[in-house]
Amino acid sequence: MKIGAAISPYQHFGLCNCDLPDEPGARHIEYFEEDVKRAKAIGLDAFRTGVEWALIEPREEVLDRRWLGFFERYLATIREEGLELWLTAHHFTNPKWVWKIGGWESRDTAKRFLRYIELILQNFYKYINYLIIFNEPEIYVYLAYLKGDLPPHGYLAYRHAGRALENILNVIQAARDVSKSYGVKATFTHPYRKYVGRGPAKLLAYALSKLAPSSLEVAKEMDVLAINFYVVTEVKLGDFRNLLKPEALLALRRHKIAITEYGVATRNEALREAYLCRMAQVFEELRPEAAIWWSLLHGYEWGLGYSPFFALFDEARRPTPLALKMRRIIENPPRACGELPEDLGLEWRAAL
């Protein structure tokens, strides 16, 4: 199993040129050489990062060769450092021009995205161990078409959301075939969130799990089932709780799986260590291809700014105590772990 950590362009690079205002993030674009060395120094052997479509193709069918050159140097640096590369092509952001052609409701956007995927593979295939085509399709559609946090800022636009999700899932499957032609393994990340209940609420939990759009069946068709996993939601009549329950992942034990995101948002190091210990015990049975912590660096979190703290390195790029223990805990998990909180609250990413 590869032990890794993740970042994303919008949240950590510091420059996007995309359909959202730039966030300073962790300025990874400026410090990537140091960041990659730090990742290796704490014992990581996998690195999940991304390329930004809006930087590579700032105008429709117009490529920016400077950014293609930058990403060539960037990805080469990661591989030269000896890290396995899990490369994300789309992580919630788009070039501004996609909205002029209808956004993700339009098949034209899907066609242009497929060309972008081929461009990535043509230029960078030799560096990529796994291509992550799209990050969390249903969460992206929820944020863009139902909650309104991302462009086009739709609110409860169910028909629009349905068309967008269908186009995204179709182009993911087409992109997997393109990736296969370059000899690169391909997947996309599925946000795995279990709903559980007791007594009468058990039926409500089952209904919620069936009503929520899910990419899981499509994800099972990829070269590896890539799972982003954080919480289990316990449903009660008139209420619910978000819980840390790593053992929920064992329901997927029959699949070839990779954990492409997991983590807990807190600066409480005892809690972080207890959570990692429990996850490590699950990994012993699950045996994933990779376990990739979110996140390597402190950065922007969707809708919450910079308050939640998931990072292995703090704002000054100093390793946290967990970062220094991570490999040892995962390789030799203690038999007894610390206590995990009963309830993470309604917004589970809020700092504990």
FENHULIN-V554652 format. One record per residue. N is the residue number from 1. PSI is psi in whole degrees, -180 to 180 (* if undefined). D_FIRST is the distance of its C-alpha to the first C-alpha in Angstrom with 1 decimal. Layout:
BEGIN
N/PSI/D_FIRST  N/PSI/D_FIRST
END
This chain:
BEGIN
1/131/0.0  2/139/3.8  3/124/6.5  4/-177/9.6  5/161/13.1  6/155/15.6  7/172/19.3  8/154/21.9  9/-54/25.1  10/-38/27.7  11/-19/26.3  12/-22/25.5  13/-44/27.2  14/-1/30.8  15/135/32.3  16/-45/32.0  17/27/35.5  18/-161/34.4  19/16/36.1  20/154/35.5  21/140/37.0  22/140/35.0  23/141/33.2  24/-28/32.8  25/-138/29.2  26/8/27.7  27/42/29.4  28/-29/26.1  29/-37/28.1  30/-32/30.1  31/19/27.5  32/-36/24.5  33/-44/24.6  34/-41/24.6  35/-41/22.0  36/-41/19.4  37/-39/20.3  38/-41/20.0  39/-44/16.4  40/-38/15.6  41/-28/17.9  42/7/16.1  43/13/12.9  44/150/11.0  45/10/9.5  46/147/9.7  47/121/13.1  48/123/14.6  49/-169/18.3  50/169/21.2  51/152/24.5  52/113/27.7  53/-41/29.9  54/-26/33.0  55/-39/32.7  56/-39/32.3  57/75/35.0  58/-27/37.3  59/151/40.1  60/124/39.9  61/20/39.5  62/114/39.8  63/143/36.9  64/103/36.6  65/-27/35.9  66/-42/35.5  67/-33/32.4  68/-41/31.1  69/-40/31.5  70/-49/29.8  71/-29/26.7  72/-48/26.7  73/-41/26.8  74/-52/24.2  75/-35/21.5  76/-39/22.4  77/-42/22.1  78/-47/18.5  79/-37/17.6  80/-28/19.9  81/-6/18.2  82/19/15.1  83/137/13.0  84/134/11.3  85/120/13.9  86/105/13.8  87/121/17.6  88/130/19.6  89/-31/23.1  90/119/24.8  91/66/24.2  92/1/27.5  93/155/29.9  94/160/32.3  95/148/35.0  96/-32/38.3  97/-14/39.9  98/-26/37.9  99/-18/40.2  100/-18/43.2  101/17/42.1  102/2/41.2  103/-155/37.7  104/-5/35.1  105/-17/37.9  106/135/39.0  107/-21/37.8  108/-40/38.8  109/-43/36.0  110/-40/33.5  111/-41/35.0  112/-33/34.8  113/-39/31.2  114/-37/30.4  115/-38/32.3  116/-42/30.2  117/-45/27.0  118/-37/28.6  119/-45/29.7  120/-47/26.1  121/-42/25.0  122/-41/28.2  123/-32/27.7  124/7/24.0  125/-33/22.2  126/-14/21.5  127/-17/19.3  128/125/17.3  129/-45/13.9  130/130/14.2  131/118/17.6  132/104/17.8  133/-42/21.5  134/140/22.6  135/118/21.5  136/70/22.6  137/-45/25.7  138/-31/27.4  139/-41/27.0  140/-48/28.4  141/-40/31.3  142/-47/32.0  143/-32/32.3  144/-33/34.4  145/-15/36.6  146/-40/36.8  147/-30/36.4  148/13/37.7  149/-29/35.5  150/155/34.6  151/141/37.0  152/19/39.1  153/44/39.2  154/151/40.1  155/114/40.9  156/36/40.5  157/74/41.0  158/-44/39.6  159/-42/40.9  160/-43/39.6  161/-42/36.2  162/-43/36.1  163/-41/37.1  164/-46/34.5  165/-40/31.6  166/-45/32.8  167/-41/33.0  168/-47/29.6  169/-36/27.9  170/-43/30.1  171/-28/29.2  172/-45/25.4  173/-37/25.9  174/-40/28.1  175/-34/25.7  176/-41/22.9  177/-37/25.5  178/-44/26.4  179/-41/22.9  180/-36/22.6  181/-19/25.8  182/4/24.2  183/23/21.2  184/130/18.8  185/141/16.4  186/151/17.7  187/-175/17.2  188/162/18.7  189/131/17.8  190/128/19.4  191/101/20.5  192/112/19.9  193/112/22.7  194/143/24.0  195/129/27.8  196/159/29.0  197/166/32.6  198/148/34.9  199/-136/38.3  200/-28/39.9  201/-15/37.2  202/-39/34.8  203/-38/36.6  204/-42/36.4  205/-42/32.6  206/-43/32.4  207/-42/34.8  208/-41/32.9  209/-29/29.7  210/-30/31.7  211/-35/33.8  212/131/31.1  213/139/30.1  214/137/26.6  215/9/24.5  216/-43/22.1  217/-38/23.8  218/-39/23.6  219/-33/19.9  220/-16/19.2  221/-5/20.9  222/174/18.4  223/-27/15.9  224/144/13.2  225/107/14.3  226/120/13.7  227/128/14.7  228/121/16.3  229/129/17.0  230/-57/19.4  231/160/22.3  232/134/24.0  233/117/27.7  234/118/30.1  235/133/33.4  236/164/36.7  237/109/40.2  238/6/41.0  239/170/38.0  240/163/34.2  241/144/31.5  242/123/28.0  243/151/25.7  244/107/22.3  245/77/21.0  246/-30/17.2  247/-15/17.9  248/-25/19.2  249/-22/15.8  250/-15/16.0  251/-17/18.7  252/14/16.2  253/-21/14.3  254/-7/16.0  255/155/14.6  256/113/11.7  257/151/10.5  258/138/9.0  259/103/10.3  260/-11/12.2  261/137/14.4  262/159/14.9  263/174/17.2  264/138/20.7  265/92/23.8  266/155/25.5  267/6/26.6  268/104/26.7  269/-30/24.2  270/-41/24.6  271/-42/23.7  272/-42/20.7  273/-39/19.4  274/-41/20.4  275/-46/18.5  276/-38/15.2  277/-47/15.8  278/-41/16.4  279/-42/13.4  280/-37/11.2  281/-39/13.3  282/-41/12.7  283/-34/8.8  284/-38/9.7  285/-37/11.7  286/-35/10.3  287/61/6.8  288/158/6.1  289/-40/5.0  290/153/5.1  291/109/7.2  292/112/10.2  293/138/13.1  294/116/16.6  295/168/18.1  296/-46/18.0  297/157/21.8  298/133/24.7  299/-170/26.3  300/138/28.3  301/134/27.4  302/120/29.1  303/-7/32.5  304/-3/32.0  305/-137/32.2  306/14/30.7  307/-49/31.0  308/137/27.6  309/105/25.3  310/-13/21.5  311/155/20.9  312/-21/19.1  313/140/22.2  314/-173/25.7  315/-26/28.5  316/11/29.4  317/31/25.9  318/140/25.6  319/137/22.3  320/162/22.5  321/-38/22.1  322/-40/18.8  323/-39/17.4  324/-20/18.3  325/-9/16.7  326/-53/13.5  327/-41/11.1  328/-41/13.3  329/-43/13.4  330/-40/9.8  331/-30/9.4  332/72/12.9  333/134/14.1  334/151/17.8  335/-31/19.6  336/128/22.0  337/163/21.2  338/174/23.9  339/144/25.8  340/150/24.8  341/150/27.8  342/-33/29.7  343/125/30.2  344/-2/28.8  345/176/32.0  346/-42/32.8  347/97/30.9  348/-17/27.6  349/-8/26.6  350/146/29.8  351/133/29.3  352/*/29.5
END
